[in-house]
Amino acid sequence: MNTEIKILLSKYTHNRCTAEELAQVKAILQSGLYQEEWLAVMEEEAADDVIGGSEVPVPGFDTAKVFARINESTAPIVRHYPYKWAIGIAATLLISLAAGYLLLNNNYASKQQDYIARQVTRAGERKIITLTDGSTVILNNRSELRYASHFAANKREVYLKGEAFFNVKHDTKRPFIVHTNQLKVQVLGTSFNVRSYQNDHHTSVGVVTGKVGVNGNKTKRTYMLLPGNVLSCDKRDTAFQQLNLSTDEILGWQKGLMAFHQEALEEIVPELERWYDISVNINRKVLLKKRITASFSRKPLKEVLEILSKTAGFTYTIHKNQVQIN
C-alpha cells in the first residue's frame, strides 16, 4: 500500500486538498489505480462515523459550548466537491462507505486493529490500563475498552462497554471523552466511574473527584456532576435519575464490594454472573421485580445466594457453574 497516496485520498475526503493536490487526486481517479488505498480510506471513514469520530471538542468546559458541539456532531456531514467529475466519485464514495459499514458489522474488531487498541476482561478479571496521556483506567470484569494508540492533538476519546474507573490526567486543551451506547462523558481531568453493560437496564456515571459533564445520546439535556453524584440512565425509556452516594460506594467494586440499593433481582443476577462466572436461571418470573438492598465483601457465591434467598424469598440449587433460582 502506498501510504502517501492514502494520506492524499484521506485529505480529499475531508476537503483539505490544495488546488495542486486536487489535480493529483483527479489524475489518480482517472488512472483507476490505487484501489487498495481507496478501500482503506473508506473503511476508516465508515469506522469514524460509527464510533463518532466526527466530533469536535472545544478546549474549555463551558457546558453550553462543549455539549452543543457534541450534539451537533450527530448531524449528517455534507461534503462539497469542486468539480463536475466528482459527482461520479461521490457515488463511488457512497458505495465504498456502504461496503465499509457491512465489513464493520461482519468483522468490526479485525478492522479496528490497525488504528484502535482494545482491552477486554473475562468474568472475574480486572485490568489496569495506562493510556498514552498518563491517564489510568481500571477495567472491571466482562468489559471492553477501545482507544486510539495515540490520542489526537485536540481530544482524547475512548469507547467503553461494561464498567471502568477513570483517573484522567488534567489537560485543558484536550477534553477526555468516554463514549457508551447511552451516554457521553466529558472531563478535563478528574476521576469517575462509568458502568454500561449491554444486558443491564441502566447506564450510570459516578464521580469521585472533580467535575464531570454528561449528556445522553438521545437527548440534548446535559448534567454537571460533582463528587458523590451518580447519574443513572434507564435504557428502556432514557429516563435520568440523579442520586448521591459516598465515594467508597462508588469505588466499592475495586475493593471487592458488591452493593445493591433497592435493585430488582433481574438487575442483580447479571452482576452475580460477571463476578462468579456463572449462569443463573430464574424459574419464577415474579421474582424478577423483587427489590433487594444488600452488600457483600468478598463472600463465596453460596453465602451471597443464601442471604439473597432469605431477603427475596426464593430457593436455589448450584450445579457446577449453573444456578437455578426457584
Phi and psi restraints in degrees (value plus and minus 20) as a CYANA .aco file:
   2 ASN   PHI    -108.7   -68.7
   2 ASN   PSI      86.0   126.0
   3 THR   PHI     -83.3   -43.3
   3 THR   PSI     -59.5   -19.5
   4 GLU   PHI     -84.1   -44.1
   4 GLU   PSI     -60.1   -20.1
   5 ILE   PHI     -85.3   -45.3
   5 ILE   PSI     -61.1   -21.1
   6 LYS   PHI     -81.7   -41.7
   6 LYS   PSI     -64.0   -24.0
   7 ILE   PHI     -81.1   -41.1
   7 ILE   PSI     -62.3   -22.3
   8 LEU   PHI     -83.1   -43.1
   8 LEU   PSI     -63.8   -23.8
   9 LEU   PHI     -86.2   -46.2
   9 LEU   PSI     -56.0   -16.0
  10 SER   PHI     -85.1   -45.1
  10 SER   PSI     -61.3   -21.3
  11 LYS   PHI     -81.9   -41.9
  11 LYS   PSI     -57.7   -17.7
  12 TYR   PHI     -82.8   -42.8
  12 TYR   PSI     -64.2   -24.2
  13 THR   PHI     -87.4   -47.4
  13 THR   PSI     -37.5     2.5
  14 HIS   PHI    -125.3   -85.3
  14 HIS   PSI      -7.5    32.5
  15 ASN   PHI      39.1    79.1
  15 ASN   PSI      21.1    61.1
  16 ARG   PHI    -136.4   -96.4
  16 ARG   PSI      -8.8    31.2
  17 CYS   PHI    -102.3   -62.3
  17 CYS   PSI     123.6   163.6
  18 THR   PHI     -96.9   -56.9
  18 THR   PSI     153.1   193.1
  19 ALA   PHI     -80.1   -40.1
  19 ALA   PSI     -60.3   -20.3
  20 GLU   PHI     -85.3   -45.3
  20 GLU   PSI     -60.7   -20.7
  21 GLU   PHI     -88.8   -48.8
  21 GLU   PSI     -55.1   -15.1
  22 LEU   PHI     -81.9   -41.9
  22 LEU   PSI     -57.9   -17.9
  23 ALA   PHI     -85.0   -45.0
  23 ALA   PSI     -57.8   -17.8
  24 GLN   PHI     -85.8   -45.8
  24 GLN   PSI     -62.3   -22.3
  25 VAL   PHI     -82.6   -42.6
  25 VAL   PSI     -60.9   -20.9
  26 LYS   PHI     -80.0   -40.0
  26 LYS   PSI     -62.4   -22.4
  27 ALA   PHI     -85.2   -45.2
  27 ALA   PSI     -58.0   -18.0
  28 ILE   PHI     -84.1   -44.1
  28 ILE   PSI     -64.7   -24.7
  29 LEU   PHI     -85.6   -45.6
  29 LEU   PSI     -58.9   -18.9
  30 GLN   PHI     -90.2   -50.2
  30 GLN   PSI     -46.5    -6.5
  31 SER   PHI     -93.5   -53.5
  31 SER   PSI     -45.3    -5.3
  32 GLY   PHI      56.0    96.0
  32 GLY   PSI     -13.2    26.8
  33 LEU   PHI    -113.3   -73.3
  33 LEU   PSI     159.3   199.3
  34 TYR   PHI      42.2    82.2
  34 TYR   PSI      18.8    58.8
  35 GLN   PHI     -85.3   -45.3
  35 GLN   PSI     -54.8   -14.8
  36 GLU   PHI     -83.3   -43.3
  36 GLU   PSI     -60.0   -20.0
  37 GLU   PHI     -87.1   -47.1
  37 GLU   PSI     -60.6   -20.6
  38 TRP   PHI     -81.4   -41.4
  38 TRP   PSI     -65.2   -25.2
  39 LEU   PHI     -81.5   -41.5
  39 LEU   PSI     -62.4   -22.4
  40 ALA   PHI     -82.4   -42.4
  40 ALA   PSI     -62.1   -22.1
  41 VAL   PHI     -85.1   -45.1
  41 VAL   PSI     -63.5   -23.5
  42 MET   PHI     -86.8   -46.8
  42 MET   PSI     -58.0   -18.0
  43 GLU   PHI     -86.4   -46.4
  43 GLU   PSI     -57.7   -17.7
  44 GLU   PHI     -88.2   -48.2
  44 GLU   PSI     -57.3   -17.3
  45 GLU   PHI     -80.7   -40.7
  45 GLU   PSI     -65.6   -25.6
  46 ALA   PHI     -83.5   -43.5
  46 ALA   PSI     -62.4   -22.4
  47 ALA   PHI     -83.9   -43.9
  47 ALA   PSI     -60.1   -20.1
  48 ASP   PHI     -82.8   -42.8
  48 ASP   PSI     -59.3   -19.3
  49 ASP   PHI     -87.7   -47.7
  49 ASP   PSI     -59.7   -19.7
  50 VAL   PHI     -84.4   -44.4
  50 VAL   PSI     -63.7   -23.7
  51 ILE   PHI    -118.4   -78.4
  51 ILE   PSI      -9.3    30.7
  52 GLY   PHI      63.2   103.2
  52 GLY   PSI       7.1    47.1
  53 GLY   PHI     -89.9   -49.9
  53 GLY   PSI     -25.7    14.3
  54 SER   PHI    -105.4   -65.4
  54 SER   PSI     -18.5    21.5
  55 GLU   PHI     -91.4   -51.4
  55 GLU   PSI     124.1   164.1
  56 VAL   PHI    -144.0  -104.0
  56 VAL   PSI      85.5   125.5
  57 PRO   PHI    -101.4   -61.4
  57 PRO   PSI     145.9   185.9
  58 VAL   PHI    -135.5   -95.5
  58 VAL   PSI     134.0   174.0
  59 PRO   PHI     -86.9   -46.9
  59 PRO   PSI     -50.6   -10.6
  60 GLY   PHI    -103.6   -63.6
  60 GLY   PSI     157.2   197.2
  61 PHE   PHI    -140.2  -100.2
  61 PHE   PSI      25.7    65.7
  62 ASP   PHI     -98.0   -58.0
  62 ASP   PSI     102.8   142.8
  63 THR   PHI     -74.1   -34.1
  63 THR   PSI     -71.0   -31.0
  64 ALA   PHI     -79.8   -39.8
  64 ALA   PSI     -64.7   -24.7
  65 LYS   PHI     -92.7   -52.7
  65 LYS   PSI     -68.7   -28.7
  66 VAL   PHI     -82.2   -42.2
  66 VAL   PSI     -70.5   -30.5
  67 PHE   PHI    -100.4   -60.4
  67 PHE   PSI     -41.7    -1.7
  68 ALA   PHI     -82.7   -42.7
  68 ALA   PSI     -60.9   -20.9
  69 ARG   PHI     -87.1   -47.1
  69 ARG   PSI     -58.1   -18.1
  70 ILE   PHI     -83.9   -43.9
  70 ILE   PSI     -66.2   -26.2
  71 ASN   PHI     -84.5   -44.5
  71 ASN   PSI     -57.0   -17.0
  72 GLU   PHI     -82.9   -42.9
  72 GLU   PSI     -45.7    -5.7
  73 SER   PHI     -87.5   -47.5
  73 SER   PSI     -32.7     7.3
  74 THR   PHI     -99.1   -59.1
  74 THR   PSI     -32.6     7.4
  75 ALA   PHI     -94.3   -54.3
  75 ALA   PSI     130.5   170.5
  76 PRO   PHI     -83.0   -43.0
  76 PRO   PSI     125.8   165.8
  77 ILE   PHI    -110.3   -70.3
  77 ILE   PSI     105.2   145.2
  78 VAL   PHI    -127.5   -87.5
  78 VAL   PSI     100.9   140.9
  79 ARG   PHI    -126.0   -86.0
  79 ARG   PSI     118.2   158.2
  80 HIS   PHI    -125.1   -85.1
  80 HIS   PSI     108.0   148.0
  81 TYR   PHI    -125.5   -85.5
  81 TYR   PSI     108.2   148.2
  82 PRO   PHI     -99.5   -59.5
  82 PRO   PSI     -26.7    13.3
  83 TYR   PHI    -145.1  -105.1
  83 TYR   PSI     130.0   170.0
  84 LYS   PHI     -81.8   -41.8
  84 LYS   PSI     -54.8   -14.8
  85 TRP   PHI     -85.4   -45.4
  85 TRP   PSI     -35.1     4.9
  86 ALA   PHI     -96.5   -56.5
  86 ALA   PSI     -31.9     8.1
  87 ILE   PHI     -79.5   -39.5
  87 ILE   PSI     -63.3   -23.3
  88 GLY   PHI     -84.3   -44.3
  88 GLY   PSI     -56.1   -16.1
  89 ILE   PHI     -86.8   -46.8
  89 ILE   PSI     -56.4   -16.4
  90 ALA   PHI     -80.0   -40.0
  90 ALA   PSI     -61.2   -21.2
  91 ALA   PHI     -83.4   -43.4
  91 ALA   PSI     -60.6   -20.6
  92 THR   PHI     -81.3   -41.3
  92 THR   PSI     -60.3   -20.3
  93 LEU   PHI     -82.1   -42.1
  93 LEU   PSI     -63.5   -23.5
  94 LEU   PHI     -82.3   -42.3
  94 LEU   PSI     -62.4   -22.4
  95 ILE   PHI     -84.0   -44.0
  95 ILE   PSI     -63.9   -23.9
  96 SER   PHI     -84.7   -44.7
  96 SER   PSI     -59.9   -19.9
  97 LEU   PHI     -83.7   -43.7
  97 LEU   PSI     -62.0   -22.0
  98 ALA   PHI     -81.0   -41.0
  98 ALA   PSI     -62.9   -22.9
  99 ALA   PHI     -82.8   -42.8
  99 ALA   PSI     -58.0   -18.0
 100 GLY   PHI     -82.6   -42.6
 100 GLY   PSI     -62.2   -22.2
 101 TYR   PHI     -83.7   -43.7
 101 TYR   PSI     -60.4   -20.4
 102 LEU   PHI     -83.9   -43.9
 102 LEU   PSI     -61.7   -21.7
 103 LEU   PHI     -81.3   -41.3
 103 LEU   PSI     -61.9   -21.9
 104 LEU   PHI     -85.7   -45.7
 104 LEU   PSI     -59.4   -19.4
 105 ASN   PHI     -85.0   -45.0
 105 ASN   PSI     -56.8   -16.8
 106 ASN   PHI    -104.1   -64.1
 106 ASN   PSI     -51.8   -11.8
 107 ASN   PHI    -169.4  -129.4
 107 ASN   PSI      35.0    75.0
 108 TYR   PHI     -80.1   -40.1
 108 TYR   PSI     -65.1   -25.1
 109 ALA   PHI     -80.8   -40.8
 109 ALA   PSI     -62.5   -22.5
 110 SER   PHI     -86.7   -46.7
 110 SER   PSI     -53.4   -13.4
 111 LYS   PHI     -94.0   -54.0
 111 LYS   PSI     -45.6    -5.6
 112 GLN   PHI     -97.3   -57.3
 112 GLN   PSI     -41.2    -1.2
 113 GLN   PHI     -81.2   -41.2
 113 GLN   PSI     -48.3    -8.3
 114 ASP   PHI     -87.3   -47.3
 114 ASP   PSI     -49.0    -9.0
 115 TYR   PHI    -159.8  -119.8
 115 TYR   PSI     -16.6    23.4
 116 ILE   PHI    -148.6  -108.6
 116 ILE   PSI     107.1   147.1
 117 ALA   PHI    -101.0   -61.0
 117 ALA   PSI     131.5   171.5
 118 ARG   PHI    -161.6  -121.6
 118 ARG   PSI     109.2   149.2
 119 GLN   PHI    -142.3  -102.3
 119 GLN   PSI     114.5   154.5
 120 VAL   PHI    -153.1  -113.1
 120 VAL   PSI     122.8   162.8
 121 THR   PHI    -139.1   -99.1
 121 THR   PSI     129.3   169.3
 122 ARG   PHI    -112.3   -72.3
 122 ARG   PSI     156.9   196.9
 123 ALA   PHI     -78.2   -38.2
 123 ALA   PSI     112.6   152.6
 124 GLY   PHI      56.7    96.7
 124 GLY   PSI     -17.8    22.2
 125 GLU   PHI    -129.0   -89.0
 125 GLU   PSI     127.1   167.1
 126 ARG   PHI    -154.2  -114.2
 126 ARG   PSI     133.3   173.3
 127 LYS   PHI    -154.0  -114.0
 127 LYS   PSI     125.7   165.7
 128 ILE   PHI    -126.2   -86.2
 128 ILE   PSI     103.1   143.1
 129 ILE   PHI    -138.3   -98.3
 129 ILE   PSI     110.7   150.7
 130 THR   PHI    -125.5   -85.5
 130 THR   PSI      99.8   139.8
 131 LEU   PHI    -104.5   -64.5
 131 LEU   PSI     147.0   187.0
 132 THR   PHI     -86.7   -46.7
 132 THR   PSI     -40.5    -0.5
 133 ASP   PHI    -107.6   -67.6
 133 ASP   PSI     -19.8    20.2
 134 GLY   PHI      77.5   117.5
 134 GLY   PSI     -28.9    11.1
 135 SER   PHI     -89.3   -49.3
 135 SER   PSI     131.9   171.9
 136 THR   PHI    -141.1  -101.1
 136 THR   PSI     129.8   169.8
 137 VAL   PHI    -152.6  -112.6
 137 VAL   PSI     111.4   151.4
 138 ILE   PHI    -124.4   -84.4
 138 ILE   PSI      93.5   133.5
 139 LEU   PHI    -115.0   -75.0
 139 LEU   PSI     101.6   141.6
 140 ASN   PHI     -96.5   -56.5
 140 ASN   PSI     157.8   197.8
 141 ASN   PHI     -85.6   -45.6
 141 ASN   PSI     132.0   172.0
 142 ARG   PHI      27.1    67.1
 142 ARG   PSI      32.4    72.4
 143 SER   PHI    -149.7  -109.7
 143 SER   PSI     143.6   183.6
 144 GLU   PHI    -158.5  -118.5
 144 GLU   PSI     114.2   154.2
 145 LEU   PHI    -145.2  -105.2
 145 LEU   PSI     108.4   148.4
 146 ARG   PHI    -138.3   -98.3
 146 ARG   PSI     121.4   161.4
 147 TYR   PHI    -182.0  -142.0
 147 TYR   PSI     136.5   176.5
 148 ALA   PHI     -88.9   -48.9
 148 ALA   PSI     123.6   163.6
 149 SER   PHI     -79.0   -39.0
 149 SER   PSI     -52.9   -12.9
 150 HIS   PHI    -158.0  -118.0
 150 HIS   PSI     107.2   147.2
 151 PHE   PHI     -88.3   -48.3
 151 PHE   PSI     135.1   175.1
 152 ALA   PHI     -89.6   -49.6
 152 ALA   PSI     148.8   188.8
 153 ALA   PHI     -93.2   -53.2
 153 ALA   PSI     -40.4    -0.4
 154 ASN   PHI    -140.6  -100.6
 154 ASN   PSI     -17.5    22.5
 155 LYS   PHI    -184.2  -144.2
 155 LYS   PSI     138.3   178.3
 156 ARG   PHI    -146.9  -106.9
 156 ARG   PSI      94.5   134.5
 157 GLU   PHI    -142.1  -102.1
 157 GLU   PSI     119.0   159.0
 158 VAL   PHI    -155.2  -115.2
 158 VAL   PSI     140.7   180.7
 159 TYR   PHI    -150.2  -110.2
 159 TYR   PSI     102.0   142.0
 160 LEU   PHI    -138.0   -98.0
 160 LEU   PSI     115.2   155.2
 161 LYS   PHI    -145.4  -105.4
 161 LYS   PSI      99.6   139.6
 162 GLY   PHI      92.7   132.7
 162 GLY   PSI    -156.9  -116.9
 163 GLU   PHI    -156.7  -116.7
 163 GLU   PSI     122.7   162.7
 164 ALA   PHI    -176.6  -136.6
 164 ALA   PSI     130.0   170.0
 165 PHE   PHI    -127.2   -87.2
 165 PHE   PSI     108.1   148.1
 166 PHE   PHI    -130.4   -90.4
 166 PHE   PSI     109.8   149.8
 167 ASN   PHI    -136.8   -96.8
 167 ASN   PSI      76.8   116.8
 168 VAL   PHI    -113.0   -73.0
 168 VAL   PSI     109.5   149.5
 169 LYS   PHI     -90.2   -50.2
 169 LYS   PSI     111.9   151.9
 170 HIS   PHI     -85.8   -45.8
 170 HIS   PSI     112.5   152.5
 171 ASP   PHI    -176.6  -136.6
 171 ASP   PSI      81.9   121.9
 172 THR   PHI     -88.2   -48.2
 172 THR   PSI     -41.9    -1.9
 173 LYS   PHI    -110.4   -70.4
 173 LYS   PSI     -34.9     5.1
 174 ARG   PHI    -152.4  -112.4
 174 ARG   PSI      70.8   110.8
 175 PRO   PHI     -76.5   -36.5
 175 PRO   PSI     126.9   166.9
 176 PHE   PHI    -122.2   -82.2
 176 PHE   PSI     102.9   142.9
 177 ILE   PHI    -140.7  -100.7
 177 ILE   PSI     107.7   147.7
 178 VAL   PHI    -126.5   -86.5
 178 VAL   PSI     101.9   141.9
 179 HIS   PHI    -120.5   -80.5
 179 HIS   PSI     112.0   152.0
 180 THR   PHI    -147.7  -107.7
 180 THR   PSI     157.0   197.0
 181 ASN   PHI     -85.3   -45.3
 181 ASN   PSI     -45.6    -5.6
 182 GLN   PHI    -128.7   -88.7
 182 GLN   PSI     -53.3   -13.3
 183 LEU   PHI    -151.1  -111.1
 183 LEU   PSI     139.5   179.5
 184 LYS   PHI    -142.6  -102.6
 184 LYS   PSI     108.0   148.0
 185 VAL   PHI    -134.4   -94.4
 185 VAL   PSI     110.1   150.1
 186 GLN   PHI    -151.9  -111.9
 186 GLN   PSI     112.5   152.5
 187 VAL   PHI    -162.0  -122.0
 187 VAL   PSI     148.1   188.1
 188 LEU   PHI    -123.7   -83.7
 188 LEU   PSI     -50.4   -10.4
 189 GLY   PHI     154.7   194.7
 189 GLY   PSI      88.1   128.1
 190 THR   PHI    -189.4  -149.4
 190 THR   PSI    -195.9  -155.9
 191 SER   PHI    -148.7  -108.7
 191 SER   PSI     116.4   156.4
 192 PHE   PHI    -181.8  -141.8
 192 PHE   PSI     143.5   183.5
 193 ASN   PHI    -136.4   -96.4
 193 ASN   PSI     117.7   157.7
 194 VAL   PHI    -145.4  -105.4
 194 VAL   PSI     110.8   150.8
 195 ARG   PHI    -145.0  -105.0
 195 ARG   PSI     100.4   140.4
 196 SER   PHI    -171.9  -131.9
 196 SER   PSI      49.9    89.9
 197 TYR   PHI    -103.2   -63.2
 197 TYR   PSI     121.7   161.7
 198 GLN   PHI     -80.1   -40.1
 198 GLN   PSI     -58.9   -18.9
 199 ASN   PHI    -108.7   -68.7
 199 ASN   PSI     -24.9    15.1
 200 ASP   PHI    -102.4   -62.4
 200 ASP   PSI     134.1   174.1
 201 HIS   PHI    -101.6   -61.6
 201 HIS   PSI     -36.6     3.4
 202 HIS   PHI    -147.5  -107.5
 202 HIS   PSI     128.1   168.1
 203 THR   PHI    -132.8   -92.8
 203 THR   PSI     117.5   157.5
 204 SER   PHI    -159.2  -119.2
 204 SER   PSI     135.3   175.3
 205 VAL   PHI    -150.9  -110.9
 205 VAL   PSI     107.7   147.7
 206 GLY   PHI    -145.0  -105.0
 206 GLY   PSI     113.9   153.9
 207 VAL   PHI    -122.9   -82.9
 207 VAL   PSI     115.3   155.3
 208 VAL   PHI    -124.1   -84.1
 208 VAL   PSI     -66.2   -26.2
 209 THR   PHI    -158.4  -118.4
 209 THR   PSI     132.3   172.3
 210 GLY   PHI      58.6    98.6
 210 GLY   PSI    -179.6  -139.6
 211 LYS   PHI    -143.0  -103.0
 211 LYS   PSI     116.8   156.8
 212 VAL   PHI    -147.1  -107.1
 212 VAL   PSI     114.8   154.8
 213 GLY   PHI    -124.4   -84.4
 213 GLY   PSI     116.2   156.2
 214 VAL   PHI    -155.6  -115.6
 214 VAL   PSI     117.6   157.6
 215 ASN   PHI    -159.5  -119.5
 215 ASN   PSI     134.4   174.4
 216 GLY   PHI    -102.7   -62.7
 216 GLY   PSI     131.1   171.1
 217 ASN   PHI     -87.9   -47.9
 217 ASN   PSI     -39.2     0.8
 218 LYS   PHI    -135.5   -95.5
 218 LYS   PSI      -4.9    35.1
 219 THR   PHI    -165.7  -125.7
 219 THR   PSI     132.6   172.6
 220 LYS   PHI    -110.6   -70.6
 220 LYS   PSI     -29.1    10.9
 221 ARG   PHI     -88.8   -48.8
 221 ARG   PSI     122.7   162.7
 222 THR   PHI    -139.9   -99.9
 222 THR   PSI     134.7   174.7
 223 TYR   PHI    -149.0  -109.0
 223 TYR   PSI     115.7   155.7
 224 MET   PHI    -128.4   -88.4
 224 MET   PSI     101.5   141.5
 225 LEU   PHI    -130.9   -90.9
 225 LEU   PSI     122.4   162.4
 226 LEU   PHI    -134.6   -94.6
 226 LEU   PSI     152.0   192.0
 227 PRO   PHI     -73.2   -33.2
 227 PRO   PSI     111.7   151.7
 228 GLY   PHI      72.4   112.4
 228 GLY   PSI     -35.0     5.0
 229 ASN   PHI     -98.4   -58.4
 229 ASN   PSI     116.5   156.5
 230 VAL   PHI    -147.1  -107.1
 230 VAL   PSI     106.1   146.1
 231 LEU   PHI    -129.6   -89.6
 231 LEU   PSI     106.9   146.9
 232 SER   PHI    -138.5   -98.5
 232 SER   PSI     116.6   156.6
 233 CYS   PHI    -139.2   -99.2
 233 CYS   PSI     103.2   143.2
 234 ASP   PHI     -99.1   -59.1
 234 ASP   PSI     100.3   140.3
 235 LYS   PHI     -86.7   -46.7
 235 LYS   PSI     -43.8    -3.8
 236 ARG   PHI     -96.7   -56.7
 236 ARG   PSI     -56.1   -16.1
 237 ASP   PHI    -150.5  -110.5
 237 ASP   PSI     -11.1    28.9
 238 THR   PHI      36.6    76.6
 238 THR   PSI       3.7    43.7
 239 ALA   PHI     -96.4   -56.4
 239 ALA   PSI     120.3   160.3
 240 PHE   PHI    -125.6   -85.6
 240 PHE   PSI     125.0   165.0
 241 GLN   PHI    -159.0  -119.0
 241 GLN   PSI     113.6   153.6
 242 GLN   PHI    -135.3   -95.3
 242 GLN   PSI     114.8   154.8
 243 LEU   PHI    -161.2  -121.2
 243 LEU   PSI     151.6   191.6
 244 ASN   PHI    -135.3   -95.3
 244 ASN   PSI     113.4   153.4
 245 LEU   PHI    -151.2  -111.2
 245 LEU   PSI     139.9   179.9
 246 SER   PHI     -91.5   -51.5
 246 SER   PSI     132.1   172.1
 247 THR   PHI     -82.9   -42.9
 247 THR   PSI     -47.8    -7.8
 248 ASP   PHI     -83.1   -43.1
 248 ASP   PSI     -57.8   -17.8
 249 GLU   PHI     -89.7   -49.7
 249 GLU   PSI     -58.5   -18.5
 250 ILE   PHI     -84.2   -44.2
 250 ILE   PSI     -56.4   -16.4
 251 LEU   PHI    -108.7   -68.7
 251 LEU   PSI     -17.7    22.3
 252 GLY   PHI     -74.7   -34.7
 252 GLY   PSI     -63.9   -23.9
 253 TRP   PHI     -83.3   -43.3
 253 TRP   PSI     -47.0    -7.0
 254 GLN   PHI     -90.3   -50.3
 254 GLN   PSI     -41.3    -1.3
 255 LYS   PHI    -123.1   -83.1
 255 LYS   PSI      -6.2    33.8
 256 GLY   PHI      60.4   100.4
 256 GLY   PSI       0.9    40.9
 257 LEU   PHI    -125.1   -85.1
 257 LEU   PSI     107.6   147.6
 258 MET   PHI    -125.9   -85.9
 258 MET   PSI     106.9   146.9
 259 ALA   PHI    -151.4  -111.4
 259 ALA   PSI     113.1   153.1
 260 PHE   PHI    -145.1  -105.1
 260 PHE   PSI     108.7   148.7
 261 HIS   PHI    -137.1   -97.1
 261 HIS   PSI      78.4   118.4
 262 GLN   PHI      30.2    70.2
 262 GLN   PSI      26.4    66.4
 263 GLU   PHI    -118.1   -78.1
 263 GLU   PSI     124.3   164.3
 264 ALA   PHI     -90.7   -50.7
 264 ALA   PSI     129.9   169.9
 265 LEU   PHI     -79.1   -39.1
 265 LEU   PSI     -52.7   -12.7
 266 GLU   PHI     -85.9   -45.9
 266 GLU   PSI     -41.0    -1.0
 267 GLU   PHI    -110.9   -70.9
 267 GLU   PSI     -46.1    -6.1
 268 ILE   PHI     -96.1   -56.1
 268 ILE   PSI     -57.5   -17.5
 269 VAL   PHI     -76.6   -36.6
 269 VAL   PSI     -67.3   -27.3
 270 PRO   PHI     -78.6   -38.6
 270 PRO   PSI     -53.3   -13.3
 271 GLU   PHI     -85.0   -45.0
 271 GLU   PSI     -63.1   -23.1
 272 LEU   PHI     -82.8   -42.8
 272 LEU   PSI     -61.2   -21.2
 273 GLU   PHI     -82.2   -42.2
 273 GLU   PSI     -58.7   -18.7
 274 ARG   PHI     -92.0   -52.0
 274 ARG   PSI     -59.9   -19.9
 275 TRP   PHI     -91.2   -51.2
 275 TRP   PSI     -62.3   -22.3
 276 TYR   PHI    -127.1   -87.1
 276 TYR   PSI     -16.3    23.7
 277 ASP   PHI      33.8    73.8
 277 ASP   PSI      35.0    75.0
 278 ILE   PHI    -148.2  -108.2
 278 ILE   PSI     151.2   191.2
 279 SER   PHI    -139.5   -99.5
 279 SER   PSI     109.7   149.7
 280 VAL   PHI    -136.5   -96.5
 280 VAL   PSI     112.5   152.5
 281 ASN   PHI    -141.3  -101.3
 281 ASN   PSI     107.1   147.1
 282 ILE   PHI    -122.9   -82.9
 282 ILE   PSI      95.2   135.2
 283 ASN   PHI     -98.6   -58.6
 283 ASN   PSI     -52.1   -12.1
 284 ARG   PHI    -122.0   -82.0
 284 ARG   PSI      87.3   127.3
 285 LYS   PHI     -83.7   -43.7
 285 LYS   PSI     -43.8    -3.8
 286 VAL   PHI     -82.6   -42.6
 286 VAL   PSI     -41.7    -1.7
 287 LEU   PHI     -95.4   -55.4
 287 LEU   PSI     -39.7     0.3
 288 LEU   PHI     -77.5   -37.5
 288 LEU   PSI     -57.7   -17.7
 289 LYS   PHI    -111.7   -71.7
 289 LYS   PSI     -18.3    21.7
 290 LYS   PHI     -86.1   -46.1
 290 LYS   PSI     104.1   144.1
 291 ARG   PHI    -115.3   -75.3
 291 ARG   PSI     119.9   159.9
 292 ILE   PHI    -154.6  -114.6
 292 ILE   PSI     119.3   159.3
 293 THR   PHI    -138.0   -98.0
 293 THR   PSI      99.4   139.4
 294 ALA   PHI    -185.9  -145.9
 294 ALA   PSI     140.5   180.5
 295 SER   PHI    -161.4  -121.4
 295 SER   PSI     126.8   166.8
 296 PHE   PHI    -157.4  -117.4
 296 PHE   PSI     119.5   159.5
 297 SER   PHI    -144.6  -104.6
 297 SER   PSI      83.2   123.2
 298 ARG   PHI      32.9    72.9
 298 ARG   PSI      22.2    62.2
 299 LYS   PHI    -113.9   -73.9
 299 LYS   PSI     128.9   168.9
 300 PRO   PHI     -83.2   -43.2
 300 PRO   PSI     135.8   175.8
 301 LEU   PHI     -75.0   -35.0
 301 LEU   PSI     -63.5   -23.5
 302 LYS   PHI     -80.7   -40.7
 302 LYS   PSI     -60.2   -20.2
 303 GLU   PHI     -86.3   -46.3
 303 GLU   PSI     -59.6   -19.6
 304 VAL   PHI     -84.4   -44.4
 304 VAL   PSI     -66.5   -26.5
 305 LEU   PHI     -84.0   -44.0
 305 LEU   PSI     -54.2   -14.2
 306 GLU   PHI     -83.7   -43.7
 306 GLU   PSI     -64.2   -24.2
 307 ILE   PHI     -87.3   -47.3
 307 ILE   PSI     -65.1   -25.1
 308 LEU   PHI     -83.2   -43.2
 308 LEU   PSI     -59.2   -19.2
 309 SER   PHI     -84.6   -44.6
 309 SER   PSI     -57.8   -17.8
 310 LYS   PHI     -91.4   -51.4
 310 LYS   PSI     -54.0   -14.0
 311 THR   PHI     -93.1   -53.1
 311 THR   PSI     -63.2   -23.2
 312 ALA   PHI    -116.7   -76.7
 312 ALA   PSI     -30.4     9.6
 313 GLY   PHI      56.6    96.6
 313 GLY   PSI      31.2    71.2
 314 PHE   PHI    -155.2  -115.2
 314 PHE   PSI     146.0   186.0
 315 THR   PHI    -131.7   -91.7
 315 THR   PSI     145.5   185.5
 316 TYR   PHI    -171.6  -131.6
 316 TYR   PSI     139.6   179.6
 317 THR   PHI    -154.5  -114.5
 317 THR   PSI     127.5   167.5
 318 ILE   PHI    -141.3  -101.3
 318 ILE   PSI     105.3   145.3
 319 HIS   PHI    -152.4  -112.4
 319 HIS   PSI      86.8   126.8
 320 LYS   PHI      36.4    76.4
 320 LYS   PSI    -137.1   -97.1
 321 ASN   PHI    -124.8   -84.8
 321 ASN   PSI       2.2    42.2
 322 GLN   PHI    -132.8   -92.8
 322 GLN   PSI     112.1   152.1
 323 VAL   PHI    -141.5  -101.5
 323 VAL   PSI     109.0   149.0
 324 GLN   PHI    -129.5   -89.5
 324 GLN   PSI     105.4   145.4
 325 ILE   PHI    -129.3   -89.3
 325 ILE   PSI     106.3   146.3
